[in-house]
Amino acid sequence: MYGNDDLSLLSDALELPWLWAGLAAYAAAMLASILTVMPRPVGNVTGITKASTYAPRLEKMVLVFLLLGVALLSIAIAQRWVRLGHGPFVSMFELMMSQLWSLGLFFAVVYWRSPKLRSIAVVVLVLMWVLGSWILILEPKPGFYPQTYYNDWKWVHVGLGKIFLAALMVATGLAGVILSRRIPALASLFRMAPSDEVLDRIALRFMMLALIFDSFMLIAGAVWAQDAWGRYWAWDALETSSFLNWLAIGLFIHLRLAYRIPIWVSSLVIAGLFAFAFITYFGTPYLSQAIHKGVV
């Protein structure tokens, strides 16, 4: 049951219906992606049936629902922006909403431009729906927007971080397909996808892309910190964890290029690095009193 304050908060949050509609569109994209890879019996001239996983119409529906979700979340973000007077960068609710928007947009581009990789939508959209279900239990109350956030380098820092996490998510989707193929019950879902070797090479490229944008994000964050707080680096909880993320991804790429690591091991490491990055950027700032939380 909601109290009076909760009901007042919900009535003021005009973005919520658009947010819920966007999440519903993402859920529809997830279901369509699952149906796309599900084997279906197809008759031939001899009357014998065989399994098929190619469904171009459903693939188009996945993209349509993805883009619809991005559009609806854009409206939700715009509604909140107008209502509060600042971008969605403070509370966990705002960060999750903007992150779902950027992840959806990035993956929609990958899905559109790379038809051979579309089966990874099953893994990627399940990950996104986990995030989407999390935001449903967060309070949409506004957070304190500090003066230090009125800085152009903040935009650069946040934008680069979103591309970094999106590239890491796509690599995780590729790794998820490789790992799923090791489970007999799931192997048939991805038989239309490229071989594990090809997926592994593409995943490595997305990891390299993630490292590039992670590096630029840290540099932009340091410049922003100098303008905002008078220092480039302070080794607070988020900065330290972010640096460990950068080191871990760089070390993984180095080992991957220098040594012959089993593909399934590489895939497990990629999934672990995504989990580490997610905990860093959506857990660490809210478990510490670092200035990133907006206390000054």
VOSEPA-744755 format. One record per residue (C-alpha): residue number from 1; residue in three letters; x negated, y negated, z. Coordinates in Angstrom, 1 decimal, padded with zeros to 4 digits, always signed. Example, Ala and Ser with C-alpha at 12.3 -4.5 7.8 and 13.67 -1.06 7.14 Angstrom:
VOSEPA-744755
<rec i="1" aa="ALA" u="-012.3" v="+004.5" w="+007.8"/>
<rec i="2" aa="SER" u="-013.7" v="+001.1" w="+007.1"/>
END
This chain:
VOSEPA-744755
<rec i="1" aa="MET" u="+000.0" v="+000.0" w="+000.0"/>
<rec i="2" aa="TYR" u="-001.2" v="-003.5" w="-000.8"/>
<rec i="3" aa="GLY" u="-001.2" v="-006.3" w="+001.7"/>
<rec i="4" aa="ASN" u="+000.0" v="-009.8" w="+001.0"/>
<rec i="5" aa="ASP" u="-003.6" v="-010.9" w="+000.2"/>
<rec i="6" aa="ASP" u="-004.1" v="-007.9" w="-002.1"/>
<rec i="7" aa="LEU" u="-000.8" v="-008.6" w="-004.0"/>
<rec i="8" aa="SER" u="-001.8" v="-012.3" w="-004.4"/>
<rec i="9" aa="LEU" u="-005.2" v="-011.3" w="-005.7"/>
<rec i="10" aa="LEU" u="-003.7" v="-008.9" w="-008.2"/>
<rec i="11" aa="SER" u="-001.2" v="-011.5" w="-009.4"/>
<rec i="12" aa="ASP" u="-004.0" v="-014.0" w="-010.0"/>
<rec i="13" aa="ALA" u="-006.2" v="-011.5" w="-011.9"/>
<rec i="14" aa="LEU" u="-004.7" v="-012.1" w="-015.3"/>
<rec i="15" aa="GLU" u="-007.4" v="-010.0" w="-016.9"/>
<rec i="16" aa="LEU" u="-006.4" v="-006.7" w="-015.3"/>
<rec i="17" aa="PRO" u="-003.7" v="-005.6" w="-017.9"/>
<rec i="18" aa="TRP" u="-006.2" v="-006.3" w="-020.7"/>
<rec i="19" aa="LEU" u="-008.9" v="-004.3" w="-018.8"/>
<rec i="20" aa="TRP" u="-006.6" v="-001.4" w="-018.2"/>
<rec i="21" aa="ALA" u="-005.6" v="-001.4" w="-021.9"/>
<rec i="22" aa="GLY" u="-009.3" v="-001.5" w="-022.9"/>
<rec i="23" aa="LEU" u="-010.0" v="+001.5" w="-020.7"/>
<rec i="24" aa="ALA" u="-007.0" v="+003.3" w="-022.1"/>
<rec i="25" aa="ALA" u="-008.5" v="+002.7" w="-025.6"/>
<rec i="26" aa="TYR" u="-011.8" v="+004.1" w="-024.5"/>
<rec i="27" aa="ALA" u="-010.0" v="+007.2" w="-023.1"/>
<rec i="28" aa="ALA" u="-008.2" v="+007.7" w="-026.4"/>
<rec i="29" aa="ALA" u="-011.6" v="+007.5" w="-028.2"/>
<rec i="30" aa="MET" u="-013.0" v="+010.1" w="-025.8"/>
<rec i="31" aa="LEU" u="-010.1" v="+012.5" w="-026.4"/>
<rec i="32" aa="ALA" u="-010.3" v="+011.9" w="-030.2"/>
<rec i="33" aa="SER" u="-014.1" v="+012.7" w="-030.1"/>
<rec i="34" aa="ILE" u="-013.4" v="+015.9" w="-028.2"/>
<rec i="35" aa="LEU" u="-010.8" v="+017.0" w="-030.8"/>
<rec i="36" aa="THR" u="-013.3" v="+016.1" w="-033.5"/>
<rec i="37" aa="VAL" u="-015.8" v="+018.8" w="-032.4"/>
<rec i="38" aa="MET" u="-013.3" v="+021.4" w="-031.3"/>
<rec i="39" aa="PRO" u="-013.4" v="+024.4" w="-033.6"/>
<rec i="40" aa="ARG" u="-010.2" v="+024.9" w="-035.6"/>
<rec i="41" aa="PRO" u="-009.2" v="+027.9" w="-037.7"/>
<rec i="42" aa="VAL" u="-009.1" v="+027.2" w="-041.4"/>
<rec i="43" aa="GLY" u="-007.7" v="+029.8" w="-043.9"/>
<rec i="44" aa="ASN" u="-009.5" v="+030.7" w="-047.1"/>
<rec i="45" aa="VAL" u="-008.5" v="+032.5" w="-050.2"/>
<rec i="46" aa="THR" u="-009.0" v="+036.0" w="-048.7"/>
<rec i="47" aa="GLY" u="-006.8" v="+035.2" w="-045.7"/>
<rec i="48" aa="ILE" u="-009.7" v="+035.4" w="-043.3"/>
<rec i="49" aa="THR" u="-010.1" v="+032.4" w="-041.0"/>
<rec i="50" aa="LYS" u="-013.3" v="+030.6" w="-040.0"/>
<rec i="51" aa="ALA" u="-014.0" v="+027.8" w="-037.6"/>
<rec i="52" aa="SER" u="-014.4" v="+024.3" w="-038.8"/>
<rec i="53" aa="THR" u="-015.5" v="+021.2" w="-036.8"/>
<rec i="54" aa="TYR" u="-015.4" v="+018.5" w="-039.4"/>
<rec i="55" aa="ALA" u="-012.5" v="+016.1" w="-039.0"/>
<rec i="56" aa="PRO" u="-013.1" v="+012.8" w="-040.9"/>
<rec i="57" aa="ARG" u="-009.7" v="+011.4" w="-040.0"/>
<rec i="58" aa="LEU" u="-010.4" v="+011.9" w="-036.3"/>
<rec i="59" aa="GLU" u="-013.8" v="+010.4" w="-036.6"/>
<rec i="60" aa="LYS" u="-012.2" v="+007.3" w="-038.0"/>
<rec i="61" aa="MET" u="-009.8" v="+007.3" w="-035.0"/>
<rec i="62" aa="VAL" u="-012.7" v="+007.4" w="-032.6"/>
<rec i="63" aa="LEU" u="-014.2" v="+004.3" w="-034.2"/>
<rec i="64" aa="VAL" u="-010.8" v="+002.5" w="-034.3"/>
<rec i="65" aa="PHE" u="-010.2" v="+003.2" w="-030.6"/>
<rec i="66" aa="LEU" u="-013.7" v="+002.2" w="-029.7"/>
<rec i="67" aa="LEU" u="-013.4" v="-001.1" w="-031.4"/>
<rec i="68" aa="LEU" u="-009.9" v="-001.6" w="-030.0"/>
<rec i="69" aa="GLY" u="-011.4" v="-001.1" w="-026.5"/>
<rec i="70" aa="VAL" u="-014.1" v="-003.6" w="-027.1"/>
<rec i="71" aa="ALA" u="-011.6" v="-006.2" w="-028.4"/>
<rec i="72" aa="LEU" u="-009.3" v="-005.7" w="-025.4"/>
<rec i="73" aa="LEU" u="-012.2" v="-005.9" w="-023.0"/>
<rec i="74" aa="SER" u="-013.3" v="-009.1" w="-024.8"/>
<rec i="75" aa="ILE" u="-009.9" v="-010.6" w="-024.0"/>
<rec i="76" aa="ALA" u="-010.2" v="-009.5" w="-020.3"/>
<rec i="77" aa="ILE" u="-013.6" v="-011.1" w="-020.0"/>
<rec i="78" aa="ALA" u="-012.4" v="-014.3" w="-021.6"/>
<rec i="79" aa="GLN" u="-009.4" v="-014.4" w="-019.3"/>
<rec i="80" aa="ARG" u="-011.6" v="-014.0" w="-016.2"/>
<rec i="81" aa="TRP" u="-014.1" v="-016.5" w="-017.5"/>
<rec i="82" aa="VAL" u="-011.5" v="-019.2" w="-018.0"/>
<rec i="83" aa="ARG" u="-009.8" v="-018.4" w="-014.7"/>
<rec i="84" aa="LEU" u="-013.1" v="-018.5" w="-012.6"/>
<rec i="85" aa="GLY" u="-015.2" v="-020.9" w="-014.7"/>
<rec i="86" aa="HIS" u="-018.2" v="-018.6" w="-015.0"/>
<rec i="87" aa="GLY" u="-019.3" v="-015.5" w="-016.8"/>
<rec i="88" aa="PRO" u="-018.9" v="-011.9" w="-015.4"/>
<rec i="89" aa="PHE" u="-022.3" v="-011.6" w="-013.7"/>
<rec i="90" aa="VAL" u="-021.7" v="-011.7" w="-009.9"/>
<rec i="91" aa="SER" u="-019.5" v="-009.0" w="-008.4"/>
<rec i="92" aa="MET" u="-019.7" v="-005.3" w="-009.1"/>
<rec i="93" aa="PHE" u="-016.3" v="-005.5" w="-010.7"/>
<rec i="94" aa="GLU" u="-017.5" v="-008.2" w="-013.1"/>
<rec i="95" aa="LEU" u="-020.8" v="-006.5" w="-013.9"/>
<rec i="96" aa="MET" u="-019.0" v="-003.2" w="-014.7"/>
<rec i="97" aa="MET" u="-016.5" v="-004.9" w="-016.9"/>
<rec i="98" aa="SER" u="-019.1" v="-006.7" w="-019.0"/>
<rec i="99" aa="GLN" u="-021.2" v="-003.5" w="-019.1"/>
<rec i="100" aa="LEU" u="-018.4" v="-001.4" w="-020.4"/>
<rec i="101" aa="TRP" u="-017.9" v="-004.1" w="-023.1"/>
<rec i="102" aa="SER" u="-021.6" v="-004.1" w="-024.2"/>
<rec i="103" aa="LEU" u="-021.9" v="-000.3" w="-024.1"/>
<rec i="104" aa="GLY" u="-018.8" v="+000.1" w="-026.2"/>
<rec i="105" aa="LEU" u="-020.0" v="-002.4" w="-028.7"/>
<rec i="106" aa="PHE" u="-023.5" v="-000.9" w="-029.0"/>
<rec i="107" aa="PHE" u="-022.2" v="+002.6" w="-029.4"/>
<rec i="108" aa="ALA" u="-019.5" v="+001.6" w="-031.9"/>
<rec i="109" aa="VAL" u="-022.3" v="+000.2" w="-034.1"/>
<rec i="110" aa="VAL" u="-024.4" v="+003.4" w="-033.7"/>
<rec i="111" aa="TYR" u="-021.3" v="+005.6" w="-034.4"/>
<rec i="112" aa="TRP" u="-020.4" v="+003.5" w="-037.5"/>
<rec i="113" aa="ARG" u="-023.9" v="+003.5" w="-039.0"/>
<rec i="114" aa="SER" u="-025.0" v="+007.1" w="-038.2"/>
<rec i="115" aa="PRO" u="-022.3" v="+009.6" w="-039.3"/>
<rec i="116" aa="LYS" u="-024.6" v="+012.5" w="-038.6"/>
<rec i="117" aa="LEU" u="-024.8" v="+011.6" w="-034.9"/>
<rec i="118" aa="ARG" u="-021.1" v="+011.2" w="-034.3"/>
<rec i="119" aa="SER" u="-020.8" v="+014.4" w="-032.3"/>
<rec i="120" aa="ILE" u="-022.7" v="+012.7" w="-029.5"/>
<rec i="121" aa="ALA" u="-019.6" v="+010.6" w="-028.8"/>
<rec i="122" aa="VAL" u="-018.3" v="+013.5" w="-026.7"/>
<rec i="123" aa="VAL" u="-021.2" v="+013.0" w="-024.2"/>
<rec i="124" aa="VAL" u="-021.4" v="+009.2" w="-024.5"/>
<rec i="125" aa="LEU" u="-017.7" v="+008.5" w="-024.1"/>
<rec i="126" aa="VAL" u="-017.4" v="+010.8" w="-021.2"/>
<rec i="127" aa="LEU" u="-020.2" v="+008.8" w="-019.5"/>
<rec i="128" aa="MET" u="-018.4" v="+005.6" w="-020.3"/>
<rec i="129" aa="TRP" u="-015.1" v="+006.9" w="-019.0"/>
<rec i="130" aa="VAL" u="-016.9" v="+007.8" w="-015.7"/>
<rec i="131" aa="LEU" u="-017.9" v="+004.2" w="-015.5"/>
<rec i="132" aa="GLY" u="-014.4" v="+003.1" w="-016.5"/>
<rec i="133" aa="SER" u="-012.8" v="+005.2" w="-013.7"/>
<rec i="134" aa="TRP" u="-015.2" v="+003.7" w="-011.2"/>
<rec i="135" aa="ILE" u="-014.1" v="+000.1" w="-012.0"/>
<rec i="136" aa="LEU" u="-010.5" v="+001.1" w="-011.2"/>
<rec i="137" aa="ILE" u="-011.3" v="+001.4" w="-007.6"/>
<rec i="138" aa="LEU" u="-013.2" v="-001.8" w="-007.3"/>
<rec i="139" aa="GLU" u="-011.6" v="-005.0" w="-006.0"/>
<rec i="140" aa="PRO" u="-011.3" v="-007.7" w="-008.7"/>
<rec i="141" aa="LYS" u="-012.0" v="-010.5" w="-006.2"/>
<rec i="142" aa="PRO" u="-014.3" v="-013.3" w="-007.4"/>
<rec i="143" aa="GLY" u="-017.8" v="-013.5" w="-006.1"/>
<rec i="144" aa="PHE" u="-020.0" v="-016.5" w="-005.1"/>
<rec i="145" aa="TYR" u="-021.6" v="-018.0" w="-008.2"/>
<rec i="146" aa="PRO" u="-024.9" v="-019.6" w="-007.1"/>
<rec i="147" aa="GLN" u="-026.5" v="-022.7" w="-008.6"/>
<rec i="148" aa="THR" u="-029.5" v="-020.6" w="-009.8"/>
<rec i="149" aa="TYR" u="-027.2" v="-018.7" w="-012.2"/>
<rec i="150" aa="TYR" u="-026.7" v="-021.9" w="-014.3"/>
<rec i="151" aa="ASN" u="-029.8" v="-021.2" w="-016.3"/>
<rec i="152" aa="ASP" u="-030.2" v="-020.3" w="-020.0"/>
<rec i="153" aa="TRP" u="-032.9" v="-017.6" w="-019.1"/>
<rec i="154" aa="LYS" u="-030.2" v="-015.8" w="-017.1"/>
<rec i="155" aa="TRP" u="-028.3" v="-015.2" w="-020.4"/>
<rec i="156" aa="VAL" u="-031.4" v="-013.9" w="-022.1"/>
<rec i="157" aa="HIS" u="-032.3" v="-011.7" w="-019.2"/>
<rec i="158" aa="VAL" u="-028.8" v="-010.2" w="-018.9"/>
<rec i="159" aa="GLY" u="-028.4" v="-009.8" w="-022.7"/>
<rec i="160" aa="LEU" u="-031.7" v="-007.9" w="-023.0"/>
<rec i="161" aa="GLY" u="-030.7" v="-005.7" w="-020.1"/>
<rec i="162" aa="LYS" u="-027.5" v="-004.7" w="-021.7"/>
<rec i="163" aa="ILE" u="-029.2" v="-003.6" w="-024.9"/>
<rec i="164" aa="PHE" u="-031.8" v="-001.7" w="-022.9"/>
<rec i="165" aa="LEU" u="-029.1" v="+000.3" w="-021.0"/>
<rec i="166" aa="ALA" u="-027.1" v="+000.9" w="-024.1"/>
<rec i="167" aa="ALA" u="-030.1" v="+002.3" w="-026.0"/>
<rec i="168" aa="LEU" u="-030.8" v="+004.5" w="-023.0"/>
<rec i="169" aa="MET" u="-027.2" v="+005.7" w="-023.0"/>
<rec i="170" aa="VAL" u="-027.4" v="+006.7" w="-026.6"/>
<rec i="171" aa="ALA" u="-030.6" v="+008.6" w="-025.9"/>
<rec i="172" aa="THR" u="-028.8" v="+010.3" w="-023.1"/>
<rec i="173" aa="GLY" u="-026.0" v="+011.3" w="-025.4"/>
<rec i="174" aa="LEU" u="-028.5" v="+012.9" w="-027.8"/>
<rec i="175" aa="ALA" u="-030.1" v="+014.7" w="-024.9"/>
<rec i="176" aa="GLY" u="-026.7" v="+015.8" w="-023.6"/>
<rec i="177" aa="VAL" u="-025.9" v="+017.5" w="-026.9"/>
<rec i="178" aa="ILE" u="-029.3" v="+019.4" w="-026.8"/>
<rec i="179" aa="LEU" u="-028.6" v="+020.5" w="-023.2"/>
<rec i="180" aa="SER" u="-025.0" v="+021.5" w="-024.0"/>
<rec i="181" aa="ARG" u="-026.1" v="+023.8" w="-026.8"/>
<rec i="182" aa="ARG" u="-027.9" v="+025.9" w="-024.2"/>
<rec i="183" aa="ILE" u="-024.5" v="+026.7" w="-022.7"/>
<rec i="184" aa="PRO" u="-022.9" v="+029.4" w="-024.8"/>
<rec i="185" aa="ALA" u="-019.4" v="+028.1" w="-024.2"/>
<rec i="186" aa="LEU" u="-020.3" v="+024.6" w="-025.5"/>
<rec i="187" aa="ALA" u="-022.8" v="+025.5" w="-028.2"/>
<rec i="188" aa="SER" u="-020.1" v="+025.8" w="-030.9"/>
<rec i="189" aa="LEU" u="-018.9" v="+022.2" w="-030.3"/>
<rec i="190" aa="PHE" u="-022.1" v="+020.7" w="-031.7"/>
<rec i="191" aa="ARG" u="-023.0" v="+023.1" w="-034.6"/>
<rec i="192" aa="MET" u="-022.3" v="+020.3" w="-037.1"/>
<rec i="193" aa="ALA" u="-024.8" v="+018.0" w="-035.5"/>
<rec i="194" aa="PRO" u="-028.5" v="+018.0" w="-036.6"/>
<rec i="195" aa="SER" u="-030.9" v="+020.4" w="-035.1"/>
<rec i="196" aa="ASP" u="-032.3" v="+020.0" w="-031.6"/>
<rec i="197" aa="GLU" u="-035.7" v="+018.9" w="-033.1"/>
<rec i="198" aa="VAL" u="-034.1" v="+016.1" w="-035.1"/>
<rec i="199" aa="LEU" u="-031.9" v="+015.0" w="-032.1"/>
<rec i="200" aa="ASP" u="-035.0" v="+015.0" w="-029.9"/>
<rec i="201" aa="ARG" u="-036.9" v="+012.8" w="-032.4"/>
<rec i="202" aa="ILE" u="-034.0" v="+010.3" w="-032.6"/>
<rec i="203" aa="ALA" u="-033.7" v="+010.3" w="-028.8"/>
<rec i="204" aa="LEU" u="-037.3" v="+009.4" w="-028.5"/>
<rec i="205" aa="ARG" u="-036.8" v="+006.5" w="-030.9"/>
<rec i="206" aa="PHE" u="-034.0" v="+005.2" w="-028.7"/>
<rec i="207" aa="MET" u="-036.1" v="+005.6" w="-025.7"/>
<rec i="208" aa="MET" u="-038.8" v="+003.5" w="-027.4"/>
<rec i="209" aa="LEU" u="-036.1" v="+000.9" w="-028.2"/>
<rec i="210" aa="ALA" u="-035.0" v="+000.9" w="-024.6"/>
<rec i="211" aa="LEU" u="-038.6" v="+000.4" w="-023.4"/>
<rec i="212" aa="ILE" u="-039.0" v="-002.6" w="-025.7"/>
<rec i="213" aa="PHE" u="-035.8" v="-004.3" w="-024.5"/>
<rec i="214" aa="ASP" u="-036.7" v="-003.3" w="-020.9"/>
<rec i="215" aa="SER" u="-040.0" v="-005.1" w="-021.3"/>
<rec i="216" aa="PHE" u="-038.4" v="-008.2" w="-022.7"/>
<rec i="217" aa="MET" u="-035.8" v="-008.1" w="-020.0"/>
<rec i="218" aa="LEU" u="-038.5" v="-008.1" w="-017.2"/>
<rec i="219" aa="ILE" u="-040.3" v="-011.0" w="-018.9"/>
<rec i="220" aa="ALA" u="-037.2" v="-013.1" w="-019.3"/>
<rec i="221" aa="GLY" u="-036.2" v="-012.3" w="-015.7"/>
<rec i="222" aa="ALA" u="-039.6" v="-013.5" w="-014.5"/>
<rec i="223" aa="VAL" u="-039.2" v="-016.8" w="-016.4"/>
<rec i="224" aa="TRP" u="-035.7" v="-017.2" w="-015.0"/>
<rec i="225" aa="ALA" u="-037.0" v="-016.5" w="-011.4"/>
<rec i="226" aa="GLN" u="-039.7" v="-019.2" w="-011.8"/>
<rec i="227" aa="ASP" u="-037.1" v="-021.7" w="-012.8"/>
<rec i="228" aa="ALA" u="-034.6" v="-020.6" w="-010.2"/>
<rec i="229" aa="TRP" u="-036.6" v="-019.8" w="-007.2"/>
<rec i="230" aa="GLY" u="-040.1" v="-021.0" w="-007.9"/>
<rec i="231" aa="ARG" u="-041.8" v="-017.7" w="-008.3"/>
<rec i="232" aa="TYR" u="-042.2" v="-015.2" w="-011.1"/>
<rec i="233" aa="TRP" u="-042.1" v="-012.1" w="-008.9"/>
<rec i="234" aa="ALA" u="-041.4" v="-011.3" w="-005.3"/>
<rec i="235" aa="TRP" u="-041.2" v="-007.5" w="-005.1"/>
<rec i="236" aa="ASP" u="-037.7" v="-007.5" w="-003.8"/>
<rec i="237" aa="ALA" u="-035.7" v="-004.3" w="-004.0"/>
<rec i="238" aa="LEU" u="-034.3" v="-004.9" w="-007.5"/>
<rec i="239" aa="GLU" u="-037.5" v="-006.1" w="-009.0"/>
<rec i="240" aa="THR" u="-039.4" v="-003.2" w="-007.6"/>
<rec i="241" aa="SER" u="-036.9" v="-000.6" w="-008.8"/>
<rec i="242" aa="SER" u="-036.8" v="-002.3" w="-012.2"/>
<rec i="243" aa="PHE" u="-040.5" v="-002.1" w="-012.5"/>
<rec i="244" aa="LEU" u="-040.4" v="+001.6" w="-011.5"/>
<rec i="245" aa="ASN" u="-037.9" v="+002.1" w="-014.3"/>
<rec i="246" aa="TRP" u="-040.2" v="+000.5" w="-016.8"/>
<rec i="247" aa="LEU" u="-043.1" v="+002.6" w="-015.6"/>
<rec i="248" aa="ALA" u="-041.1" v="+005.8" w="-015.7"/>
<rec i="249" aa="ILE" u="-039.8" v="+005.3" w="-019.2"/>
<rec i="250" aa="GLY" u="-043.3" v="+004.3" w="-020.4"/>
<rec i="251" aa="LEU" u="-044.9" v="+007.3" w="-018.8"/>
<rec i="252" aa="PHE" u="-042.2" v="+009.6" w="-020.3"/>
<rec i="253" aa="ILE" u="-042.9" v="+008.2" w="-023.8"/>
<rec i="254" aa="HIS" u="-046.6" v="+008.6" w="-023.3"/>
<rec i="255" aa="LEU" u="-046.3" v="+012.2" w="-022.2"/>
<rec i="256" aa="ARG" u="-043.9" v="+013.0" w="-024.9"/>
<rec i="257" aa="LEU" u="-046.3" v="+011.7" w="-027.6"/>
<rec i="258" aa="ALA" u="-049.4" v="+013.2" w="-026.1"/>
<rec i="259" aa="TYR" u="-048.2" v="+016.6" w="-025.1"/>
<rec i="260" aa="ARG" u="-045.9" v="+019.3" w="-026.4"/>
<rec i="261" aa="ILE" u="-043.1" v="+019.1" w="-023.9"/>
<rec i="262" aa="PRO" u="-040.2" v="+021.6" w="-024.4"/>
<rec i="263" aa="ILE" u="-037.2" v="+019.8" w="-025.9"/>
<rec i="264" aa="TRP" u="-034.8" v="+020.8" w="-023.1"/>
<rec i="265" aa="VAL" u="-037.2" v="+019.5" w="-020.5"/>
<rec i="266" aa="SER" u="-037.5" v="+016.2" w="-022.4"/>
<rec i="267" aa="SER" u="-033.7" v="+016.0" w="-022.5"/>
<rec i="268" aa="LEU" u="-033.4" v="+016.6" w="-018.7"/>
<rec i="269" aa="VAL" u="-035.9" v="+013.8" w="-018.1"/>
<rec i="270" aa="ILE" u="-034.0" v="+011.4" w="-020.4"/>
<rec i="271" aa="ALA" u="-030.8" v="+012.1" w="-018.5"/>
<rec i="272" aa="GLY" u="-032.6" v="+011.5" w="-015.2"/>
<rec i="273" aa="LEU" u="-034.0" v="+008.2" w="-016.4"/>
<rec i="274" aa="PHE" u="-030.6" v="+007.0" w="-017.4"/>
<rec i="275" aa="ALA" u="-029.3" v="+007.9" w="-013.9"/>
<rec i="276" aa="PHE" u="-032.3" v="+006.1" w="-012.3"/>
<rec i="277" aa="ALA" u="-031.6" v="+003.0" w="-014.4"/>
<rec i="278" aa="PHE" u="-027.9" v="+003.0" w="-013.6"/>
<rec i="279" aa="ILE" u="-028.6" v="+003.3" w="-009.9"/>
<rec i="280" aa="THR" u="-031.2" v="+000.5" w="-010.2"/>
<rec i="281" aa="TYR" u="-028.9" v="-002.0" w="-011.8"/>
<rec i="282" aa="PHE" u="-025.6" v="-001.1" w="-010.3"/>
<rec i="283" aa="GLY" u="-026.7" v="+000.1" w="-006.8"/>
<rec i="284" aa="THR" u="-029.8" v="-001.6" w="-005.7"/>
<rec i="285" aa="PRO" u="-028.5" v="-005.2" w="-005.7"/>
<rec i="286" aa="TYR" u="-025.6" v="-004.2" w="-003.6"/>
<rec i="287" aa="LEU" u="-027.5" v="-002.2" w="-001.1"/>
<rec i="288" aa="SER" u="-030.0" v="-005.0" w="-000.3"/>
<rec i="289" aa="GLN" u="-029.8" v="-008.7" w="+000.6"/>
<rec i="290" aa="ALA" u="-032.1" v="-009.7" w="-002.3"/>
<rec i="291" aa="ILE" u="-031.5" v="-013.1" w="-003.9"/>
<rec i="292" aa="HIS" u="-030.2" v="-011.3" w="-007.0"/>
<rec i="293" aa="LYS" u="-027.1" v="-010.7" w="-005.0"/>
<rec i="294" aa="GLY" u="-026.4" v="-014.4" w="-005.0"/>
<rec i="295" aa="VAL" u="-026.9" v="-015.1" w="-001.3"/>
<rec i="296" aa="VAL" u="-028.9" v="-018.3" w="-002.1"/>
END
